[in-house]
């Protein structure tokens, strides 16, 4: 993606990684007139809509996006109003509330189901098939080399290339140990056109605007995401395993065989059986849940990291993409506010490190609760989730952390 902006502080900035964090950073840098040229490099050969698929766009993510002029959430997001928790049988709702609708009414921003592909399309194009193989920072420039043979020379580089960041590896930024396997994996299914799917549309619990959570092999969750023609029903299920799923050529077939082993543990009454049966094999995803210890260094010279490249988290608090969006907007603020990049990177790290570390630790805590075999821990989890669903102190604390600690202040000016 090559976009021209008005004359500004830096002539050129390269962003390695074309996910939500990288594209948000590109938009933020241009909107704030920080650079004349932003180039986003992505190693994938083309846009892959299954990458990440659906997620919850939280108030903090929406606030940050609106602060840089990205609007129109109603065109690609589906607001969540209700939270529900079902029992082990999958038949009964044990607690529910409209607490999510109340959050939106209090703040002007709520939580919404968003398809990652819609948000990427919204944020612009990027240059594909560009795997970084060389990076050489000097006193006044950074030289980049790609496997395609392309080269670039820029003023600054932002590494937003995920948990296996090439930028961090090539520059030996902080800990270079491999990502850590959490001991759990996740099955992730997408049901397209849910309004026309009898299994979804006729289900009395999984109605549009609801987030449904339940126990069994870990966390089971179901919700609608997207809007209009792109509307999709998402269901997901985590489970513990001694090893990650094996890599194989026959990817979909292996997914189905492994999913059958998980389904066998569920009672036939549970909706996961019907959802799995109606999910096309090409829309069945199988992810390994990795995390990484928080990096204590995020920058080196003219290069800095963003998102999972420096604080990869587990998915249990739905903040991975939202924290990358926060990173991008605050980093752009720092580059605009400070005269030099060193001061900007220091400000960025000092603000974002404690915020993101708290999120990563909380996600790790929830991972242990969901996958514990101790019945006392299960009772504690039921209490915490029940309290959150009913709008109790747990939800209020999360609400405070997510909204009040968002790096964009005076957020009500951006409320729709």
VEXKOLGU-428734 format. One record per residue (C-alpha): residue number from 1; x, y, z. Coordinates in pm, 1 decimal, padded with zeros to 6 digits. Example, Ala and Ser with C-alpha at 12.3 -4.5 7.8 and 13.67 -1.06 7.14 Angstrom:
VEXKOLGU-428734
+-----+----------+----------+----------+
| num |       px |       py |       pz |
+-----+----------+----------+----------+
|   1 |  01230.0 | -00450.0 |  00780.0 |
|   2 |  01367.0 | -00106.0 |  00714.0 |
+-----+----------+----------+----------+
This chain:
VEXKOLGU-428734
+-----+----------+----------+----------+
| num |       px |       py |       pz |
+-----+----------+----------+----------+
|   1 |  00000.0 |  00000.0 |  00000.0 |
|   2 |  00159.8 |  00327.5 | -00113.6 |
|   3 | -00029.1 |  00637.2 | -00002.5 |
|   4 |  00074.1 |  01000.6 | -00023.7 |
|   5 |  00006.0 |  01243.9 |  00258.4 |
|   6 |  00089.0 |  01611.7 |  00315.9 |
|   7 |  00450.6 |  01710.6 |  00387.6 |
|   8 |  00537.3 |  01588.0 |  00733.0 |
|   9 |  00802.7 |  01487.2 |  00986.3 |
|  10 |  00919.2 |  01162.0 |  00821.1 |
|  11 |  00957.8 |  01108.1 |  00448.5 |
|  12 |  00881.6 |  00735.2 |  00459.2 |
|  13 |  00773.9 |  00462.9 |  00701.9 |
|  14 |  00752.6 |  00089.7 |  00627.8 |
|  15 |  00514.1 | -00139.0 |  00812.8 |
|  16 |  00594.3 | -00510.0 |  00807.0 |
|  17 |  00272.6 | -00709.1 |  00842.1 |
|  18 | -00065.2 | -00636.4 |  00684.4 |
|  19 | -00296.4 | -00744.4 |  00965.8 |
|  20 | -00530.7 | -00519.6 |  01159.9 |
|  21 | -00251.8 | -00365.8 |  01368.6 |
|  22 | -00034.3 | -00282.1 |  01069.5 |
|  23 | -00315.7 | -00138.4 |  00861.1 |
|  24 | -00446.0 |  00065.6 |  01154.2 |
|  25 | -00095.5 |  00204.4 |  01200.7 |
|  26 | -00080.5 |  00300.4 |  00832.1 |
|  27 | -00410.1 |  00484.8 |  00853.4 |
|  28 | -00312.9 |  00655.3 |  01180.6 |
|  29 |  00024.3 |  00773.9 |  01046.7 |
|  30 | -00139.0 |  00923.1 |  00739.3 |
|  31 | -00436.8 |  01073.1 |  00918.0 |
|  32 | -00206.4 |  01249.1 |  01163.5 |
|  33 |  00023.6 |  01370.7 |  00881.9 |
|  34 |  00331.8 |  01205.3 |  01031.5 |
|  35 |  00480.0 |  01083.4 |  00704.3 |
|  36 |  00470.4 |  01148.7 |  00330.9 |
|  37 |  00478.5 |  00778.5 |  00243.3 |
|  38 |  00364.0 |  00458.9 |  00411.7 |
|  39 |  00437.1 |  00120.8 |  00257.1 |
|  40 |  00276.5 | -00190.5 |  00409.2 |
|  41 |  00450.0 | -00520.9 |  00330.2 |
|  42 |  00268.3 | -00852.4 |  00381.0 |
|  43 |  00431.4 | -01192.0 |  00326.1 |
|  44 |  00107.4 | -01373.4 |  00234.6 |
|  45 |  00048.6 | -01407.7 | -00142.4 |
|  46 | -00301.3 | -01259.2 | -00119.3 |
|  47 | -00570.4 | -01166.1 |  00127.6 |
|  48 | -00676.2 | -01474.0 |  00327.4 |
|  49 | -01025.7 | -01411.6 |  00472.3 |
|  50 | -00998.9 | -01707.1 |  00713.5 |
|  51 | -00698.7 | -01551.5 |  00889.7 |
|  52 | -00848.1 | -01468.5 |  01225.6 |
|  53 | -01199.7 | -01480.3 |  01074.3 |
|  54 | -01430.1 | -01319.1 |  01336.3 |
|  55 | -01361.8 | -01136.4 |  01660.8 |
|  56 | -01520.7 | -00901.7 |  01913.2 |
|  57 | -01447.9 | -00537.6 |  01831.5 |
|  58 | -01450.7 | -00386.3 |  02180.8 |
|  59 | -01524.6 | -00024.2 |  02279.2 |
|  60 | -01153.2 |  00057.1 |  02300.6 |
|  61 | -01091.6 | -00069.8 |  01948.6 |
|  62 | -01388.5 |  00125.4 |  01813.6 |
|  63 | -01283.7 |  00443.7 |  01995.4 |
|  64 | -00932.0 |  00420.9 |  01852.7 |
|  65 | -01054.4 |  00358.5 |  01498.2 |
|  66 | -01302.4 |  00645.9 |  01511.4 |
|  67 | -01029.8 |  00876.7 |  01643.9 |
|  68 | -00840.7 |  00830.7 |  01313.6 |
|  69 | -01149.2 |  00876.3 |  01097.4 |
|  70 | -01251.6 |  00513.1 |  01043.3 |
|  71 | -01628.8 |  00497.8 |  01078.0 |
|  72 | -01926.9 |  00307.4 |  00943.6 |
|  73 | -01921.1 |  00026.4 |  01202.0 |
|  74 | -02289.2 | -00042.2 |  01138.4 |
|  75 | -02193.3 | -00149.6 |  00786.9 |
|  76 | -01960.5 | -00428.9 |  00899.0 |
|  77 | -02026.9 | -00493.8 |  01270.2 |
|  78 | -02313.7 | -00657.2 |  01452.7 |
|  79 | -02368.7 | -00512.8 |  01804.5 |
|  80 | -02384.3 | -00754.9 |  02098.1 |
|  81 | -02669.2 | -00688.8 |  02342.9 |
|  82 | -02702.6 | -01004.3 |  02550.4 |
|  83 | -02464.2 | -01244.8 |  02721.9 |
|  84 | -02576.9 | -01599.0 |  02800.0 |
|  85 | -02416.5 | -01900.2 |  02965.9 |
|  86 | -02542.4 | -02250.3 |  02895.5 |
|  87 | -02495.1 | -02565.0 |  03104.7 |
|  88 | -02300.6 | -02882.6 |  03022.6 |
|  89 | -02594.5 | -03030.9 |  02833.6 |
|  90 | -02617.2 | -02728.2 |  02607.3 |
|  91 | -02995.6 | -02721.6 |  02653.6 |
|  92 | -03037.8 | -02477.9 |  02938.7 |
|  93 | -02941.3 | -02113.6 |  02989.0 |
|  94 | -02813.1 | -02082.1 |  03344.9 |
|  95 | -02775.5 | -01702.9 |  03340.2 |
|  96 | -02822.7 | -01415.2 |  03097.4 |
|  97 | -02853.8 | -01037.6 |  03084.9 |
|  98 | -02848.2 | -00737.6 |  02852.9 |
|  99 | -02534.4 | -00601.1 |  03023.6 |
| 100 | -02362.2 | -00546.1 |  02688.2 |
| 101 | -02646.5 | -00325.0 |  02569.6 |
| 102 | -02616.6 | -00127.6 |  02894.3 |
| 103 | -02245.2 | -00070.7 |  02832.3 |
| 104 | -02321.3 |  00073.9 |  02489.8 |
| 105 | -02591.4 |  00297.8 |  02637.3 |
| 106 | -02354.9 |  00423.5 |  02909.6 |
| 107 | -02056.3 |  00495.5 |  02687.9 |
| 108 | -02179.9 |  00522.5 |  02331.5 |
| 109 | -01961.1 |  00225.3 |  02241.4 |
| 110 | -02030.5 | -00143.2 |  02300.7 |
| 111 | -01895.5 | -00475.6 |  02178.5 |
| 112 | -01969.8 | -00597.6 |  01827.1 |
| 113 | -01904.6 | -00906.1 |  01618.2 |
| 114 | -01670.7 | -00810.5 |  01334.7 |
| 115 | -01527.9 | -01013.0 |  01047.4 |
| 116 | -01157.8 | -00947.2 |  01019.2 |
| 117 | -01179.7 | -00947.9 |  00640.2 |
| 118 | -01430.8 | -00661.7 |  00641.3 |
| 119 | -01207.5 | -00448.6 |  00860.7 |
| 120 | -00900.7 | -00517.7 |  00644.8 |
| 121 | -01093.6 | -00422.3 |  00329.9 |
| 122 | -01201.8 | -00103.0 |  00500.9 |
| 123 | -00849.5 | -00003.5 |  00592.2 |
| 124 | -00702.4 | -00033.5 |  00244.5 |
| 125 | -00474.7 | -00236.5 |  00022.1 |
| 126 | -00128.5 | -00369.9 |  00090.8 |
| 127 |  00168.8 | -00512.3 | -00100.6 |
| 128 |  00157.3 | -00892.7 | -00094.7 |
| 129 |  00422.5 | -01166.2 | -00137.7 |
| 130 |  00683.9 | -00964.5 |  00047.0 |
| 131 |  00864.4 | -01183.1 |  00299.1 |
| 132 |  01127.8 | -00983.8 |  00485.1 |
| 133 |  01474.6 | -01143.9 |  00474.0 |
| 134 |  01701.5 | -00852.8 |  00560.2 |
| 135 |  01688.4 | -00537.2 |  00767.9 |
| 136 |  01980.7 | -00300.6 |  00813.7 |
| 137 |  01923.2 |  00007.0 |  01030.9 |
| 138 |  02175.0 |  00293.4 |  01019.5 |
| 139 |  02196.1 |  00634.5 |  01180.8 |
| 140 |  01954.6 |  00799.3 |  00938.7 |
| 141 |  01775.9 |  00522.4 |  00742.8 |
| 142 |  01662.8 |  00158.8 |  00748.5 |
| 143 |  01732.9 | -00068.0 |  00451.6 |
| 144 |  01490.4 | -00354.3 |  00382.9 |
| 145 |  01531.1 | -00661.4 |  00160.4 |
| 146 |  01255.0 | -00901.3 |  00061.1 |
| 147 |  01256.3 | -01253.6 | -00076.3 |
| 148 |  01086.0 | -01123.0 | -00391.9 |
| 149 |  01400.8 | -00923.6 | -00471.1 |
| 150 |  01239.7 | -00590.8 | -00381.7 |
| 151 |  01427.5 | -00345.8 | -00162.2 |
| 152 |  01330.4 | -00029.1 |  00019.6 |
| 153 |  01501.8 |  00245.6 |  00219.1 |
| 154 |  01285.3 |  00424.5 |  00476.2 |
| 155 |  01312.3 |  00653.3 |  00777.6 |
| 156 |  01132.7 |  00422.2 |  01025.3 |
| 157 |  01009.0 |  00061.2 |  01039.8 |
| 158 |  00716.2 | -00078.4 |  01240.1 |
| 159 |  00715.8 | -00456.0 |  01289.3 |
| 160 |  00354.2 | -00569.1 |  01308.0 |
| 161 |  00424.6 | -00919.6 |  01181.5 |
| 162 |  00284.5 | -01137.4 |  01457.1 |
| 163 |  00405.6 | -01379.6 |  01721.0 |
| 164 |  00680.3 | -01513.3 |  01489.0 |
| 165 |  00797.2 | -01162.7 |  01398.7 |
| 166 |  01069.9 | -01157.4 |  01132.4 |
| 167 |  01155.2 | -00801.7 |  01235.0 |
| 168 |  01222.5 | -00905.8 |  01596.4 |
| 169 |  01419.8 | -01212.5 |  01484.4 |
| 170 |  01637.1 | -01034.9 |  01229.2 |
| 171 |  01722.6 | -00753.9 |  01470.1 |
| 172 |  01745.1 | -00983.2 |  01774.5 |
| 173 |  01502.2 | -00766.7 |  01970.2 |
| 174 |  01474.4 | -00907.2 |  02322.7 |
| 175 |  01389.4 | -01274.3 |  02390.6 |
| 176 |  01416.8 | -01492.0 |  02079.9 |
| 177 |  01285.0 | -01814.9 |  02232.8 |
| 178 |  01007.2 | -01982.4 |  02030.8 |
| 179 |  00640.7 | -01911.7 |  02107.5 |
| 180 |  00510.5 | -02115.8 |  02401.7 |
| 181 |  00244.7 | -02380.8 |  02346.5 |
| 182 | -00037.5 | -02318.6 |  02593.6 |
| 183 | -00146.0 | -02682.9 |  02605.1 |
| 184 | -00472.2 | -02602.2 |  02426.2 |
| 185 | -00604.3 | -02576.6 |  02071.5 |
| 186 | -00921.2 | -02430.2 |  01926.3 |
| 187 | -01172.1 | -02538.7 |  01663.8 |
| 188 | -01333.1 | -02248.0 |  01488.3 |
| 189 | -01635.0 | -02281.7 |  01258.9 |
| 190 | -01802.7 | -02030.7 |  01028.8 |
| 191 | -02161.8 | -02073.6 |  00910.7 |
| 192 | -02232.8 | -01839.9 |  00621.1 |
| 193 | -02576.2 | -01687.2 |  00559.9 |
| 194 | -02699.9 | -01781.2 |  00909.7 |
| 195 | -03044.2 | -01627.2 |  00849.2 |
| 196 | -03101.4 | -01895.4 |  00585.0 |
| 197 | -02957.2 | -02178.5 |  00795.8 |
| 198 | -03229.8 | -02357.6 |  00991.1 |
| 199 | -02988.1 | -02489.0 |  01254.5 |
| 200 | -02886.0 | -02134.8 |  01348.8 |
| 201 | -03196.0 | -01930.0 |  01269.4 |
| 202 | -03433.5 | -02164.4 |  01455.0 |
| 203 | -03216.9 | -02207.1 |  01763.6 |
| 204 | -03385.2 | -02044.8 |  02066.8 |
| 205 | -03058.9 | -01947.2 |  02240.2 |
| 206 | -02809.7 | -01838.0 |  01972.9 |
| 207 | -03009.6 | -01547.1 |  01839.8 |
| 208 | -02855.3 | -01245.6 |  01668.5 |
| 209 | -02702.0 | -00996.7 |  01911.9 |
| 210 | -02620.7 | -01259.7 |  02175.5 |
| 211 | -02286.1 | -01397.1 |  02287.5 |
| 212 | -02334.1 | -01749.3 |  02423.1 |
| 213 | -02069.1 | -01913.5 |  02638.0 |
| 214 | -02057.4 | -02255.6 |  02798.5 |
| 215 | -01830.9 | -02516.6 |  02961.2 |
| 216 | -01709.7 | -02860.0 |  02858.2 |
| 217 | -01367.6 | -02935.2 |  02707.1 |
| 218 | -01266.5 | -02574.0 |  02768.6 |
| 219 | -01452.9 | -02270.9 |  02642.3 |
| 220 | -01742.2 | -02304.0 |  02399.1 |
| 221 | -01873.3 | -01983.4 |  02241.0 |
| 222 | -02113.1 | -01882.0 |  01965.6 |
| 223 | -02208.8 | -01543.7 |  01817.5 |
| 224 | -02308.0 | -01365.0 |  01497.9 |
| 225 | -02056.1 | -01136.6 |  01328.2 |
| 226 | -02057.1 | -00904.7 |  01030.3 |
| 227 | -02351.6 | -00734.1 |  00869.7 |
| 228 | -02562.6 | -00759.0 |  00556.5 |
| 229 | -02441.1 | -01005.7 |  00296.7 |
| 230 | -02128.6 | -01084.1 |  00498.9 |
| 231 | -02316.3 | -01184.3 |  00814.3 |
| 232 | -02170.3 | -01506.5 |  00958.8 |
| 233 | -02234.8 | -01724.6 |  01261.1 |
| 234 | -01915.2 | -01810.0 |  01447.9 |
| 235 | -01877.6 | -02100.5 |  01687.5 |
| 236 | -01557.3 | -02201.5 |  01861.6 |
| 237 | -01439.5 | -02461.0 |  02109.4 |
| 238 | -01109.7 | -02491.1 |  02298.0 |
| 239 | -00967.8 | -02816.6 |  02429.1 |
| 240 | -00651.0 | -02933.2 |  02599.7 |
| 241 | -00396.5 | -03150.1 |  02422.5 |
| 242 | -00046.5 | -03274.3 |  02494.4 |
| 243 |  00065.8 | -03141.4 |  02155.4 |
| 244 | -00045.7 | -02905.8 |  01877.8 |
| 245 | -00236.4 | -03050.4 |  01580.5 |
| 246 |  00008.6 | -03209.0 |  01334.8 |
| 247 |  00088.7 | -03028.6 |  01011.9 |
| 248 | -00042.1 | -03217.0 |  00711.8 |
| 249 | -00124.2 | -03176.0 |  00344.4 |
| 250 | -00478.0 | -03311.6 |  00387.0 |
| 251 | -00562.3 | -03021.8 |  00616.7 |
| 252 | -00942.6 | -03027.6 |  00612.7 |
| 253 | -00967.3 | -03405.3 |  00643.6 |
| 254 | -00742.7 | -03399.4 |  00946.5 |
| 255 | -00950.0 | -03124.5 |  01101.4 |
| 256 | -01266.5 | -03328.2 |  01066.9 |
| 257 | -01111.8 | -03640.4 |  01220.4 |
| 258 | -00979.5 | -03444.9 |  01517.7 |
| 259 | -01306.9 | -03258.6 |  01560.2 |
| 260 | -01493.0 | -03590.1 |  01575.8 |
| 261 | -01279.8 | -03691.1 |  01873.6 |
| 262 | -01381.4 | -03371.2 |  02053.5 |
| 263 | -01749.5 | -03406.0 |  01958.9 |
| 264 | -01754.2 | -03756.2 |  02107.3 |
| 265 | -01699.2 | -03598.4 |  02449.6 |
| 266 | -02010.9 | -03383.2 |  02423.2 |
| 267 | -02366.4 | -03507.3 |  02495.5 |
| 268 | -02580.9 | -03536.6 |  02182.4 |
| 269 | -02803.1 | -03260.4 |  02317.5 |
| 270 | -02528.0 | -03003.0 |  02284.6 |
| 271 | -02562.7 | -02758.5 |  01990.0 |
| 272 | -02197.5 | -02806.4 |  01891.9 |
| 273 | -02301.1 | -03125.0 |  01707.3 |
| 274 | -02552.4 | -02942.4 |  01485.5 |
| 275 | -02317.6 | -02650.8 |  01427.3 |
| 276 | -02031.7 | -02880.7 |  01326.9 |
| 277 | -02255.3 | -03079.8 |  01093.7 |
| 278 | -02373.0 | -02769.8 |  00907.7 |
| 279 | -02024.4 | -02612.9 |  00880.3 |
| 280 | -01860.9 | -02667.5 |  00543.4 |
| 281 | -01517.4 | -02826.3 |  00576.5 |
| 282 | -01352.3 | -02524.7 |  00410.5 |
| 283 | -01496.9 | -02306.0 |  00687.6 |
| 284 | -01366.4 | -02525.0 |  00968.6 |
| 285 | -01045.0 | -02386.9 |  01115.8 |
| 286 | -00808.3 | -02544.1 |  01365.6 |
| 287 | -00570.8 | -02313.4 |  01551.9 |
| 288 | -00290.9 | -02380.5 |  01796.8 |
| 289 | -00304.0 | -02150.0 |  02099.2 |
| 290 |  00043.3 | -02008.3 |  02147.5 |
| 291 |  00157.1 | -01718.3 |  02359.4 |
| 292 |  00487.0 | -01546.6 |  02425.9 |
| 293 |  00640.9 | -01393.4 |  02736.2 |
| 294 |  00607.5 | -01016.6 |  02723.0 |
| 295 |  00909.4 | -00864.7 |  02549.1 |
| 296 |  01100.5 | -00624.9 |  02773.7 |
| 297 |  01239.1 | -00440.8 |  02471.2 |
| 298 |  01018.9 | -00330.0 |  02182.8 |
| 299 |  01251.2 | -00105.3 |  01982.0 |
| 300 |  01596.8 | -00100.5 |  01830.1 |
| 301 |  01720.9 |  00215.3 |  01663.9 |
| 302 |  01466.8 |  00332.6 |  01409.7 |
| 303 |  01263.2 |  00010.7 |  01436.2 |
| 304 |  00981.8 | -00071.6 |  01679.9 |
| 305 |  00730.8 | -00353.9 |  01727.7 |
| 306 |  00352.5 | -00358.0 |  01754.4 |
| 307 |  00078.5 | -00605.4 |  01849.7 |
| 308 |  00154.7 | -00977.9 |  01876.8 |
| 309 |  00515.5 | -00912.5 |  01775.2 |
| 310 |  00577.5 | -00783.4 |  02128.0 |
| 311 |  00282.4 | -00897.3 |  02343.1 |
| 312 |  00110.7 | -01204.9 |  02195.3 |
| 313 | -00189.5 | -01306.7 |  02405.5 |
| 314 | -00435.4 | -01593.5 |  02432.0 |
| 315 | -00790.2 | -01527.7 |  02303.6 |
| 316 | -00993.6 | -01563.5 |  02624.8 |
| 317 | -01052.9 | -01191.3 |  02684.4 |
| 318 | -01100.6 | -01096.4 |  02317.0 |
| 319 | -00837.1 | -00823.4 |  02326.2 |
| 320 | -00565.3 | -00936.9 |  02084.6 |
| 321 | -00682.9 | -00732.6 |  01785.2 |
| 322 | -00811.9 | -00449.7 |  02003.1 |
| 323 | -00477.1 | -00406.6 |  02177.8 |
| 324 | -00298.5 | -00401.4 |  01840.2 |
| 325 | -00536.5 | -00122.8 |  01732.1 |
| 326 | -00456.2 |  00067.2 |  02052.9 |
| 327 | -00082.5 |  00019.8 |  01990.8 |
| 328 | -00112.1 |  00159.2 |  01639.7 |
| 329 | -00303.2 |  00473.1 |  01734.8 |
| 330 | -00091.8 |  00553.0 |  02040.5 |
| 331 |  00233.9 |  00495.9 |  01851.0 |
| 332 |  00117.7 |  00743.4 |  01587.0 |
| 333 |  00032.5 |  00992.3 |  01864.1 |
| 334 |  00380.9 |  00953.5 |  02011.0 |
| 335 |  00550.9 |  01007.3 |  01675.0 |
| 336 |  00344.7 |  01321.5 |  01622.7 |
| 337 |  00397.3 |  01458.6 |  01975.2 |
| 338 |  00773.8 |  01405.3 |  02008.2 |
| 339 |  01046.8 |  01568.1 |  01803.1 |
| 340 |  01252.4 |  01247.4 |  01767.4 |
| 341 |  01167.8 |  00881.3 |  01722.5 |
| 342 |  01371.5 |  00775.9 |  02029.2 |
| 343 |  01151.4 |  00983.7 |  02260.1 |
| 344 |  00840.4 |  00864.7 |  02076.9 |
| 345 |  00935.5 |  00496.8 |  02109.2 |
| 346 |  01014.0 |  00541.3 |  02480.2 |
| 347 |  00676.8 |  00706.6 |  02545.2 |
| 348 |  00502.6 |  00433.3 |  02344.3 |
| 349 |  00671.9 |  00155.6 |  02541.5 |
| 350 |  00622.1 |  00318.4 |  02882.6 |
| 351 |  00248.4 |  00357.6 |  02821.4 |
| 352 |  00171.4 |  00036.8 |  02637.1 |
| 353 |  00388.3 | -00215.7 |  02825.2 |
| 354 |  00189.6 | -00217.4 |  03154.5 |
| 355 | -00144.5 | -00200.0 |  02974.3 |
| 356 | -00075.8 | -00494.3 |  02743.5 |
| 357 |  00097.9 | -00701.9 |  03010.4 |
| 358 | -00212.9 | -00678.6 |  03227.7 |
| 359 | -00425.7 | -00805.7 |  02938.5 |
| 360 | -00187.1 | -01093.8 |  02864.0 |
| 361 | -00176.6 | -01200.7 |  03229.2 |
| 362 | -00555.6 | -01190.9 |  03260.7 |
| 363 | -00596.2 | -01399.5 |  02944.5 |
| 364 | -00349.7 | -01653.0 |  03086.5 |
| 365 | -00545.6 | -01662.0 |  03412.2 |
| 366 | -00872.1 | -01731.6 |  03226.1 |
| 367 | -00697.6 | -02004.4 |  03024.8 |
| 368 | -00608.9 | -02184.0 |  03348.2 |
| 369 | -00965.4 | -02152.0 |  03479.0 |
| 370 | -01124.4 | -02282.9 |  03159.3 |
| 371 | -00895.6 | -02584.9 |  03135.9 |
| 372 | -00854.6 | -02683.7 |  03499.5 |
| 373 | -00973.7 | -03029.8 |  03605.4 |
| 374 | -01039.5 | -02914.2 |  03960.6 |
| 375 | -01412.2 | -02884.7 |  04039.4 |
| 376 | -01346.5 | -02600.3 |  04285.0 |
| 377 | -01183.3 | -02400.6 |  04004.5 |
| 378 | -01486.0 | -02475.1 |  03783.4 |
| 379 | -01712.6 | -02333.5 |  04055.2 |
| 380 | -01495.8 | -02023.3 |  04075.1 |
| 381 | -01516.4 | -01983.5 |  03697.2 |
| 382 | -01895.6 | -02022.4 |  03703.4 |
| 383 | -01914.8 | -01753.3 |  03972.0 |
| 384 | -01689.4 | -01508.3 |  03784.4 |
| 385 | -01865.5 | -01555.7 |  03450.7 |
| 386 | -02209.0 | -01545.0 |  03611.5 |
| 387 | -02118.4 | -01222.0 |  03789.0 |
| 388 | -01991.3 | -01069.5 |  03464.3 |
| 389 | -02298.2 | -01177.6 |  03267.8 |
| 390 | -02528.1 | -01023.0 |  03528.4 |
| 391 | -02338.9 | -00694.3 |  03510.8 |
| 392 | -02174.3 | -00734.7 |  03852.1 |
| 393 | -01840.0 | -00613.9 |  03982.6 |
| 394 | -01642.8 | -00840.1 |  03745.9 |
| 395 | -01792.9 | -00680.3 |  03436.0 |
| 396 | -01766.7 | -00332.0 |  03583.3 |
| 397 | -01396.1 | -00387.2 |  03650.6 |
| 398 | -01339.0 | -00513.9 |  03296.1 |
| 399 | -01541.7 | -00223.6 |  03158.3 |
| 400 | -01327.8 |  00022.5 |  03355.0 |
| 401 | -01003.4 | -00134.4 |  03235.7 |
| 402 | -01108.7 | -00151.1 |  02871.7 |
| 403 | -01269.2 |  00191.1 |  02834.5 |
| 404 | -01123.5 |  00418.8 |  03100.8 |
| 405 | -00766.5 |  00302.8 |  03033.8 |
| 406 | -00798.3 |  00334.8 |  02655.2 |
| 407 | -00515.8 |  00558.0 |  02525.9 |
| 408 | -00766.6 |  00780.8 |  02342.9 |
| 409 | -00910.0 |  01016.7 |  02603.9 |
| 410 | -01229.9 |  01224.7 |  02584.8 |
| 411 | -01372.7 |  00934.3 |  02389.1 |
| 412 | -01732.7 |  01062.1 |  02401.5 |
| 413 | -01650.4 |  01310.7 |  02126.4 |
| 414 | -01620.5 |  01010.6 |  01892.8 |
| 415 | -01942.8 |  00842.2 |  02001.7 |
| 416 | -02197.6 |  00781.2 |  01727.3 |
+-----+----------+----------+----------+
